[in-house]
């Protein structure tokens, strides 16, 4: 938590050009993590994610696209970016 506070304090002191660089790096990192997760998932895996309104949804992977994963929950089917998913085996 101390490291996070340091990061937040540093970001607050940045100018616009420095913020653009940091934002680009964050986007690249999120893309990398999403791609790694997508490669580790298979159809039939159980995953969870934050749905609309902050409700945690849990469902089964039915299809894996290049950028998104189709997840079937009890109530509906969702098209979710891989970076928003948490596999059930990651929380066990």
HELIX and SHEET records of a PDB file:
HELIX    1   1 UNK A    2  UNK A   12  1                                  11    
HELIX    2   2 UNK A   16  UNK A   40  1                                  25    
HELIX    3   3 UNK A   52  UNK A   54  5                                   3    
HELIX    4   4 UNK A   82  UNK A   84  5                                   3    
HELIX    5   5 UNK A   88  UNK A   91  1                                   4    
SHEET    1   A 5 UNK A  77  UNK A  81  0                                        
SHEET    2   A 5 UNK A  68  UNK A  72 -1                                        
SHEET    3   A 5 UNK A  56  UNK A  64 -1                                        
SHEET    4   A 5 UNK A  46  UNK A  50 -1                                        
SHEET    5   A 5 UNK A  86  UNK A  87 -1                                        
END                                                                             
